[in-house]
Amino acid sequence: MSTSKPWRLIRTLIISYILSGLLLLIMTFLLYKFRLSEMQITVGIYATYITACLTGGFLAGKAMKSKRFFWGLLTGILYFAVLFLMSSLQDQAVTAEFSQILMILGICALSGMFGGMIS
């Protein structure tokens, strides 16, 4: 039985968020154990975004089998969109600068697209 493309995309996003949760849990442990600096935490968060979107894009490319870079890019953009939406709902106000938000969107989109391309 073949699954639809939207369901395959949702499944890859779910896997990306589970991976993000695991990586952030590891980072929390490292923060507790080694008292990481703010810069190290920022690098760890960006590495989490890259790893999750790269994995999601790779899985989306494998699942779709055509236009892999597009599905990877879409996975990265949707990953960011859900992340941004949930952060906005929790905070009720966006506290990050617009340039930082665009940089994170770019990181997520390009990582997802690269993951799709190498799938």
N, C-alpha and C positions, 0 to 999 in steps of 0.2 A: 504494500500500500504506500503510495507516494504522499508526502505531506506538502502542503502549500508553501509558497515562498515566504509569505508573512510569518507563518508559524516557525519556519526554519530560522528566520531572522530574529524572532523573539527568543527562540531557544539559545541562539548564540549570545544575545544580550544577557540572558539569565546566567549563562556560564561566565561571561565577562564580569558580571557583578559578584558572583560567588568567588571568583578568583580575586577580585578587588578586596572583598571582605577578608579572605585568607591572608593576603599580603598586608593589609592594614592591621590585622591581628598580630602578625609577625613583627610589624613595625612598632606596634604598641609594646610588645614584649621587649624589643630592643631599646625603646625609649626608657622603659622602666629599669632595665638592667644596666644600661650604659650611659644614661643621662645625655642623650643626643642633643646637639645644638639645634637652633632653629633652622640653620642652613641645611644641616643633615636631614632634618625632617622634611623640608621642602623638596630636596632632591629625592627622598624616598617616596613622597607623594607623586611627584612627576614620574618616577620610575614605575609606580603602581599604575598610573594612567597609561603609560606606554605599553607595559606588559599586558594589561587587560584589553586594551584596544587592538594591539597586535594579535593577541590570541583570538579575540572575537572576529577580527577581520580574516584571519587565517581559517577559522572554522566556517565563517560565512562563505568564503571563497570555495572551500571544499564542498559545502552543502549545495551551493548554487551551480557550480561547474561551468558557468559562462559569465562574462563581464565581472570577473572576480574582483578587479580593482574597484569597480563601482559598488559592489556589495560590501566590500571592506570599508570603503569610504563612508557609506551609509551607516554601517555598524558603528564606526567611530563618532559620527555626527549624532546618531541616536543615543549612544552612550553618554556623550556630553549633554545632550538635551535633557535626558532623564536626570542626570546628576545635577544639572543647573536648576531644573524644576523642583527637585526635592530639596535642594539647598535653599531656594527662594521660599518655598513653603515653610520650611523650618525657621528661617531667619526673619521672614516678613520684609526683609530689605537686603539688597545685594550690597555687601560691604567691600567687595574687591573692585579694583580699578578696571575700566573698560578694556585697557590694553592687556591686562592680565587675563581677563576672561577670553579675549580673542586668542591669546597665546595658548591657553588651555584647549580651546576649541581646535586650534591648528594642530596641537600635539595629538589630540584624540583622533581627528580626521586623518592626518597623515599616517599615524601608527596603524589605524584600521585599514587604510588603503594599502600600505606596505604589506600588512598581513595578508590581505586578499591577493596581492600580486605574487607573493611567494607560495601561496597555497597550491 
